[in-house]
Amino acid sequence: MKHALKPIIGTILLSAFPFAASAQTTGEPETAGKKPSAQSQNTGNDPSARSQTGDKTSSAQSQPPEKIRNPRKSGPGSASAASISAAKGSDLIGMEIVDSQGEKLGSVREIAVDVESGRIVQVILSSGGFLGVGSTDTAVPPGALLRDPEGRQLKLDGGKEQLQGAPSFDSSKWSESFTSERLTGVYKHFGAESSLDFVGGAEGAGNRSSIPESRLDGVQRSSEIVGMKVSNLQNEAIGDVSEILLDLPAGRVLALVVDTGEFLEIEDGLSAIPASSFRLSTDRETLQLDTSKAALQAAPHFKSDRWPDFTREETAGSIFASHSVEPYFASGSATNPRAAAGGDRGADAASPHGEGSTDMATTTAIKKEIRETENISVSARNISVVTKDGQTTLSGSVDSADEKRIIGEIASRNSRKAEVENLLVVKTATKGLE
């Protein structure tokens, strides 16, 4: 009887929630191994865990998918400036830069980034000369540039006078150009000194969104990130970086897009992964990612001809949630540049999973305790945790029954409701925790 009702229930949901019907044509992220359902597209979770081997410890029914709201787009400083910019690095490099009157000032030569912190350090402008010969390079803070609505130009309000008086930048001395003194001079010249709050601290001090001064000489060219090989901590080849997504107004690297199709054994598979999830290898030739095949399969992915709209907080947030990374654009985030500018959505802000601020705090606390738990597998650290209306649901794969039990206990301790829906799937029942 239950199976006979599924088509009827599906018809009712599609009628009530039109986004569920349109998601497959709008390029929302998929999960590996099956066509995406409306629910899996909205949350980034693999629904197969629910229907096959999940262990329900709660009678709570799953909620229907919520219709995604349109992002709020407006100029800087407005009350609705919380929408995300998600420009491809390949589109930004070479883009024309104009002043407030529309007169050409130059073009983008390169974008300086620190992948591990997910920060855009500076945008390198090239002006004058002919075909790059005799041109002058100038470094500009990312927030000083505004992209036009059509995405064809970048505008620098200060114009030619401000550009000519800026500190010089020598691209041939790249590694020497990012000392804290030089950065302070550049940001101060463009009136952006207050946004230079991400430099300082010691390596491994715990604040992953900051760049230790000792790492400034390793700031990377965004164009060189594309094409880098990615491996996990077990030295398994995951794929190559095919694109870098940049949020210029926030000064952030939104994500790296990795070609994971071969690793996940799916055709034409791309995965958008938060930049701060990566670590550079000691030889700085490879990017390392603390993940597993099962974790990546459960995370959102998409095809090259069906890119999701990453300007939606719901879509961008789903990739952060699937990799247990706090979104820099989330309400209440300590690293949210938009909140400081008055763009925060307030106490009732929703997460990518429809979580309110209290639910999000519960999810964050659970993930934090899981990450701090010793002797658990990579898979266990990468499970999905979603809290909705006080009800916490766990899904994904773990290596042992002990891990499933321990994570369930962590969730129960931090959840407002005593019962937790534990849908974790045990891959191997023989390996326990030491």
C-alpha positions in Angstrom: 0.0 0.0 0.0 2.9 2.4 0.9 4.6 1.9 -2.5 1.3 2.3 -4.3 0.8 5.7 -2.8 4.2 7.1 -3.9 3.1 8.3 -7.4 0.0 10.0 -5.9 2.1 11.7 -3.2 4.6 12.8 -5.8 1.9 14.4 -7.9 0.5 16.3 -4.9 4.0 17.6 -4.0 4.7 18.8 -7.5 1.4 20.6 -7.6 2.0 22.3 -4.3 5.7 23.1 -4.8 6.3 24.1 -8.4 10.1 24.5 -7.7 10.3 20.7 -7.4 9.1 20.4 -11.0 11.3 23.0 -12.4 14.5 22.2 -10.6 15.7 19.6 -13.1 15.7 22.2 -15.9 17.4 25.0 -13.9 20.7 23.2 -13.3 20.4 22.5 -9.5 23.1 20.3 -8.1 22.7 16.5 -8.3 23.9 13.7 -6.2 25.8 10.7 -7.6 24.2 7.5 -8.7 20.7 8.6 -9.4 18.6 11.4 -10.9 18.0 14.2 -8.3 14.8 14.4 -6.5 13.4 17.8 -5.6 14.4 17.2 -2.0 18.0 16.2 -2.8 18.4 19.2 -5.0 17.2 21.5 -2.2 19.4 20.1 0.5 22.3 18.4 -1.2 21.6 15.1 0.6 21.4 11.7 -1.0 17.8 10.5 -0.5 18.8 6.8 -1.0 20.0 6.7 2.6 16.5 7.5 3.8 14.7 4.8 1.7 17.1 1.9 2.1 19.1 1.4 5.2 18.4 4.4 7.4 17.5 3.8 11.1 14.7 6.2 12.2 14.8 7.0 15.8 12.0 9.6 15.4 8.5 9.5 14.1 8.9 13.0 12.6 7.9 13.2 8.9 10.2 14.8 6.4 9.2 18.2 5.3 8.3 19.0 1.7 10.9 21.1 -0.2 10.5 24.9 0.1 10.4 27.0 -2.9 13.7 28.9 -3.3 13.4 32.6 -3.0 14.9 34.9 -5.6 18.2 36.4 -4.5 18.1 40.1 -3.5 20.2 42.0 -5.9 21.0 45.7 -5.5 23.9 48.1 -5.2 26.4 48.1 -2.4 25.3 49.6 0.8 21.6 48.9 0.3 19.6 46.9 2.8 19.3 44.0 0.4 23.0 43.7 -0.5 23.1 40.1 0.8 23.0 38.4 -2.5 26.1 36.5 -3.5 28.4 37.3 -6.4 29.7 34.1 -8.1 31.8 35.2 -11.1 33.9 32.7 -12.9 37.6 33.6 -12.7 38.0 32.9 -16.4 35.3 35.5 -17.1 36.9 38.2 -14.8 40.5 37.9 -16.1 40.7 40.2 -19.2 37.5 42.0 -18.2 37.4 45.7 -19.0 37.6 48.2 -16.2 35.9 51.6 -16.5 35.5 54.7 -14.4 32.1 56.2 -13.2 31.8 57.9 -16.6 32.3 54.7 -18.6 35.8 55.6 -19.8 38.2 52.7 -20.0 40.9 52.5 -17.4 42.4 49.1 -18.2 41.6 45.4 -17.7 42.0 42.6 -15.2 45.4 41.0 -15.6 45.2 38.6 -12.6 43.5 37.9 -9.3 45.5 37.2 -6.2 44.0 34.7 -3.9 44.7 32.6 -0.8 42.8 29.3 -1.3 43.2 28.0 2.2 41.5 31.0 3.8 39.1 31.5 0.8 40.2 35.1 0.4 40.7 37.3 -2.6 43.7 39.4 -1.6 43.9 41.8 -4.5 42.8 42.3 -8.1 45.7 43.2 -10.5 44.8 45.8 -13.1 46.7 46.4 -16.3 46.5 49.8 -17.9 48.2 51.7 -20.8 50.6 50.1 -23.3 49.6 48.1 -26.4 48.8 44.4 -26.2 50.3 44.2 -22.8 53.6 45.9 -23.9 54.5 49.0 -21.9 51.5 48.5 -19.6 51.4 49.4 -15.9 50.1 47.0 -13.3 48.2 48.2 -10.2 46.8 46.2 -7.3 43.3 47.1 -6.2 41.2 45.7 -3.2 38.5 43.5 -4.6 35.7 45.5 -2.9 36.7 48.6 -4.8 35.4 47.1 -8.1 31.8 46.9 -9.0 30.5 44.6 -11.7 27.9 46.0 -14.0 24.5 44.2 -14.2 25.3 42.6 -17.5 28.6 41.3 -16.1 30.6 42.8 -19.0 32.6 45.4 -17.1 34.0 46.3 -13.7 33.8 49.9 -12.5 36.3 51.7 -10.3 34.7 54.9 -8.9 37.9 56.6 -8.1 38.8 56.8 -11.8 42.1 57.5 -13.5 43.4 59.9 -10.8 43.0 57.4 -8.0 44.6 54.7 -10.2 47.6 56.8 -11.1 48.3 57.7 -7.5 48.1 54.0 -6.3 51.1 52.1 -5.0 53.0 50.4 -7.9 52.8 46.6 -8.4 55.5 44.5 -10.1 54.0 41.2 -11.4 57.6 39.9 -12.0 58.1 40.1 -8.2 54.8 38.4 -7.3 55.9 36.7 -4.0 57.4 39.9 -2.7 54.3 42.0 -3.3 52.0 40.8 -0.5 53.7 41.9 2.7 51.4 43.3 5.3 52.9 46.8 4.8 52.3 46.7 1.1 48.7 45.5 1.5 48.0 48.2 4.1 49.3 50.8 1.7 47.0 49.6 -1.1 43.9 49.2 1.0 44.4 52.6 2.6 44.8 54.3 -0.8 41.5 53.0 -2.0 39.7 53.7 1.3 39.3 50.0 2.1 41.6 49.8 5.1 38.7 48.5 7.3 38.3 45.5 5.1 41.9 44.4 5.6 41.0 42.3 8.6 42.1 38.9 7.3 45.9 39.2 7.7 47.6 38.1 10.9 47.9 35.4 13.5 50.1 32.3 13.5 49.9 29.3 11.1 47.4 26.8 12.5 46.0 29.3 15.1 42.5 28.1 14.4 41.0 30.9 12.4 40.9 29.4 8.9 39.4 32.5 7.3 42.6 34.6 8.1 45.9 34.5 6.3 49.0 34.2 8.6 51.7 36.7 7.7 54.0 33.7 7.2 51.9 32.6 4.3 51.6 35.9 2.4 54.5 35.1 0.2 52.5 32.1 -1.1 49.5 34.0 -2.4 48.4 32.4 -5.6 47.4 33.5 -9.0 43.8 32.5 -9.6 44.6 31.5 -13.2 47.2 29.0 -11.9 44.7 27.4 -9.5 42.7 26.3 -12.5 44.2 23.0 -13.8 45.7 22.0 -10.4 45.3 18.4 -9.4 43.2 17.5 -6.3 43.8 14.5 -4.1 42.4 13.3 -0.8 44.5 12.5 2.3 44.8 8.9 1.1 46.5 10.2 -2.1 43.6 9.2 -4.3 43.3 11.4 -7.3 40.0 13.3 -7.1 40.3 15.4 -10.3 41.5 18.7 -11.6 40.2 22.2 -10.8 38.2 23.4 -13.8 37.1 26.8 -12.5 37.3 29.2 -9.6 34.2 31.1 -8.4 34.8 34.5 -7.0 32.7 36.9 -4.9 34.5 40.2 -5.5 32.2 42.4 -3.3 32.9 40.1 -0.3 36.5 39.6 -1.2 36.0 35.8 -1.1 36.7 32.7 -3.2 33.3 31.2 -3.1 34.3 27.7 -4.4 36.6 25.7 -6.6 34.9 23.6 -9.3 36.6 20.2 -9.6 36.1 17.7 -12.3 35.2 14.7 -10.2 33.4 12.6 -12.8 36.1 9.9 -13.1 36.6 9.6 -9.3 32.8 9.3 -8.7 32.4 7.1 -11.8 29.7 9.4 -13.3 29.8 11.0 -16.7 30.6 14.7 -16.9 30.5 15.3 -13.1 31.6 18.6 -11.6 31.7 19.4 -7.8 31.7 22.9 -6.4 33.7 22.8 -3.1 34.3 25.6 -0.6 37.8 27.0 -1.1 38.7 26.8 2.6 38.2 23.0 2.5 41.4 22.7 0.5 45.1 22.6 1.7 48.1 23.1 -0.5 50.6 20.2 -0.6 54.1 20.9 0.8 55.4 21.3 -2.8 52.5 23.6 -3.5 51.7 21.7 -6.7 48.6 19.8 -5.5 45.5 20.7 -3.6 44.5 18.3 -0.9 41.0 17.7 0.3 40.0 15.8 3.5 37.1 13.8 2.0 36.2 10.3 0.7 34.4 9.0 -2.3 31.2 8.4 -0.3 31.2 11.9 1.1 31.6 13.4 -2.4 28.9 11.2 -3.8 26.5 12.5 -1.1 27.5 16.2 -1.8 25.9 18.3 -4.6 27.4 18.0 -8.1 26.3 19.0 -11.5 27.0 18.7 -15.3 29.1 21.1 -17.3 26.0 22.2 -19.3 23.8 22.7 -16.3 25.5 25.0 -13.9 23.5 25.9 -10.7 22.8 29.5 -9.9 25.4 30.0 -7.2 24.2 33.5 -6.5 21.4 31.9 -4.5 22.2 31.6 -0.9 20.3 28.4 -0.8 22.4 26.8 -3.6 25.8 28.2 -2.4 25.0 27.3 1.2 24.3 23.7 0.3 27.9 23.1 -0.9 29.2 24.6 2.4 26.8 22.5 4.4 27.8 19.3 2.6 31.5 19.9 3.5 30.8 21.0 7.1 32.1 24.6 6.4 30.4 27.6 7.9 29.3 29.9 5.0 30.9 33.3 5.2 27.6 34.8 4.0 25.5 33.1 6.7 23.6 35.3 9.1 25.4 35.4 12.4 28.7 34.3 10.9 31.7 35.9 12.5 33.2 36.2 9.0 30.2 37.6 7.2 31.3 40.9 5.5 27.7 41.7 4.5 26.4 41.5 8.1 29.0 44.2 9.1 27.7 46.3 6.2 24.1 46.1 7.3 23.2 43.3 4.9 22.5 40.7 7.5 19.0 39.2 7.3 18.4 39.2 11.0 17.4 36.6 13.5 14.9 34.8 11.3 17.3 34.2 8.5 17.1 30.8 6.9 19.8 28.4 6.0 20.1 26.4 2.7 18.0 23.7 4.4 15.3 26.0 5.6 16.9 26.2 9.0 16.1 29.2 11.2 18.9 30.8 13.3 18.3 28.5 16.3 18.2 25.4 14.1 21.4 26.6 12.4 23.1 27.0 15.8 22.2 23.5 16.7 23.6 22.1 13.4 26.8 24.1 13.9 27.3 22.8 17.4 26.8 19.2 16.3 29.2 19.5 13.4 31.8 21.2 15.7 31.7 18.4 18.2 31.9 15.8 15.5 35.0 17.5 14.0 36.6 17.6 17.5 36.0 13.9 18.2 39.2 11.9 18.0 39.6 8.5 16.2 36.7 8.8 13.8 36.9 8.2 10.1 36.9 10.8 7.3 33.5 9.6 6.3 32.1 10.3 9.8 33.5 13.8 9.7 31.7 14.5 6.4 28.2 13.3 7.2 25.2 15.6 6.6 23.5 17.3 9.6 20.3 19.1 9.0 18.1 20.7 11.7 14.5 21.8 10.9 12.1 23.1 13.5 14.2 21.5 16.2 14.4 18.1 14.6 17.9 17.0 13.7 18.5 14.5 10.9 21.8 12.7 10.3 22.6 11.1 6.9 25.6 9.8 5.1 28.0 6.9 5.6 30.2 5.9 8.6 32.7 3.1 9.0 31.3 1.4 12.0 28.3 1.0 14.3 30.3 2.7 17.0 30.7 5.8 14.9 26.9 5.8 14.2 26.2 5.5 17.9 28.7 8.2 19.0 27.5 10.7 16.4 23.9 10.0 17.4 24.8 10.8 21.0 26.5 14.0 20.0 23.4 15.1 18.0 21.2 14.2 21.0 23.3 16.3 23.4 23.1 19.3 21.2 19.5 19.0 19.9 16.5 20.7 21.3 14.5 17.6 20.8 15.5 14.4 22.6 15.0 12.2 19.6 17.3 12.4 16.5 16.6 10.9 13.1 19.7 8.8 12.6 19.9 7.8 9.0 23.6 7.0 9.0 24.6 4.0 7.0 27.3 1.7 8.3 29.7 0.7 5.6 31.7 -1.8 7.7 30.4 -3.4 10.9 33.7 -4.8 12.1 35.8 -1.7 12.7 35.3 0.0 16.0 36.7 3.1 17.7 39.8 2.7 19.8 
